[in-house]
Amino acid sequence: MGETQATITAQATIVPRATTAAQASVPAGALLATEVQVSFALGWTMADLYEHGLPAQAHAPSPREHLPGIGALSPSQRALLRLDQIDADLALLAHAIEARNLRVPMSTDMRTAQADRTMSPEERKATVYAVHLQVLRTLTATDRRLGIAYGLGRALAETFRPAHDPEELAERFTRERVDILRGWLNDSASSLPAHGAKAVLAGLVRWEAWAANLRVQPPGEEQWVQASISLNATLRRQGELWRAVLSGEKAAGDMLSVDSYLKAAEAMAQRALALLRPLVRRPAVYVPLLLAVGLLAWGIASGGASQVVGGVIAAAAALGITGATAQKLGEALEKPLWGAEVDAAAGEALTYLPLAPVSEPRADVLLDAPRLLHEIDLPPRPALRPRRPQRSLPPREREYLRNWALEAGYLESSTDGQGTAAVRLTLEGRRLAAIPTGERGSVRAALGAGRGIAAPGAPEDATPPQGQQDEHSNTTTASAGPGEEAS
């Protein structure tokens, strides 16, 4: 026999309470970070429950020869597991919610709906929808950051569900929707696990570029059928990985190899030199430096090196330049530079893109976007003054970048006076094109930052289109706040 209605109701009416004494010993910043990560996981689980529904509870299955794992559970048992996960997450958030004098949401109504065999699947789905709205309101009222994290988990779960056709998949990564997800990730970055938000930001932009090329080069029906199995497996793997990292189940650093760290260290050294090069070129810096080197050389040649070194150190100390000062300056530069390179390495390690029906030319191709935009923006020169030859991008990379730049709002189509079609840079495109060639860290930062005001008429919702929406489809909005999603 299955669980009785009384048993289900009794289990659901247990009011979750956080352990106040334990939470009191945790620093406020760490406690908020935990609550943000729990809210993210809660939003993801709620989206999974809404997608798969609440199948009517079946009778208890007969015991098998071996104990089943999660993958072998029936649909109704998986729904019960998701309900338990939702209650567990709400229990962890109960202290913060009750501190605002708010009532902690519970899964009672959803459990009752699942046990009621007279309810239709649509009615059960409507119940999940109503509870979602209650949780969204409660978390946002408790702390806006919790509402944003909840919306981010929900939106990413919907983004990486299986795709039914290329048009629907491409619409999940439109400029407007990616900008909203980017804003949520940036807003939550300080409370999410180290390197997690920045790594997902980098991967999200790569998915945006991939989807833009899918939209421009849609596959035929037969090609889609052949690629869809592998593509949906990639979507599932990508979603699981980002969920684990942003919810704190897996550390982003765990995905990095020794080679990844060595590559990050090399990139950090190159960027540090690039930052110091303009400083060293200033007369106020290189003149004293040359003088000090000259004095040291004279001291070594004359046998009085120790006196010269002492004089140089004394002069530097008089100017406030000591070993401790230099060390502090180095430490101040090292932390952000190293963190940025680890972010980049984690972004590459945590991103999985499909190989068909379109493929990314190379993992760092988007870092060459300023070069492409700069070439497009260069005015024509007289034949007598040819441009200095530069390494040009391969045709496939140029096309890939151009398709993405048009979809992402860095380029826009236009026509000249003779009606000839052309492209020109937008304001955001000019900002990106202004980054000097070779400053890859600056390009990463620009791609991860907000892109200004969205296009007129853009939807303010991070919920991907699902074809014909039913009356219970989730269309809350998310660009300006946690309850304002991306559709």
Secondary structure as GFF3:
##gff-version 3
##sequence-region A 1 487
A	DSSP	alpha_helix	5	12	.	.	.	ID=ss1
A	DSSP	alpha_helix	20	24	.	.	.	ID=ss2
A	DSSP	alpha_helix	28	52	.	.	.	ID=ss3
A	DSSP	three_ten_helix	70	72	.	.	.	ID=ss4
A	DSSP	alpha_helix	75	99	.	.	.	ID=ss5
A	DSSP	alpha_helix	108	115	.	.	.	ID=ss6
A	DSSP	alpha_helix	121	142	.	.	.	ID=ss7
A	DSSP	alpha_helix	144	159	.	.	.	ID=ss8
A	DSSP	alpha_helix	166	171	.	.	.	ID=ss9
A	DSSP	alpha_helix	175	188	.	.	.	ID=ss10
A	DSSP	three_ten_helix	189	191	.	.	.	ID=ss11
A	DSSP	alpha_helix	196	216	.	.	.	ID=ss12
A	DSSP	alpha_helix	221	246	.	.	.	ID=ss13
A	DSSP	three_ten_helix	252	255	.	.	.	ID=ss14
A	DSSP	alpha_helix	258	280	.	.	.	ID=ss15
A	DSSP	alpha_helix	283	302	.	.	.	ID=ss16
A	DSSP	alpha_helix	305	318	.	.	.	ID=ss17
A	DSSP	alpha_helix	323	349	.	.	.	ID=ss18
A	DSSP	three_ten_helix	365	368	.	.	.	ID=ss19
A	DSSP	alpha_helix	369	377	.	.	.	ID=ss20
A	DSSP	alpha_helix	395	408	.	.	.	ID=ss21
A	DSSP	beta_strand	411	415	.	.	.	ID=ss22
A	DSSP	beta_strand	421	425	.	.	.	ID=ss23
A	DSSP	alpha_helix	427	433	.	.	.	ID=ss24
A	DSSP	alpha_helix	440	448	.	.	.	ID=ss25
A	DSSP	beta_strand	477	478	.	.	.	ID=ss26
A	DSSP	beta_strand	484	485	.	.	.	ID=ss27
###
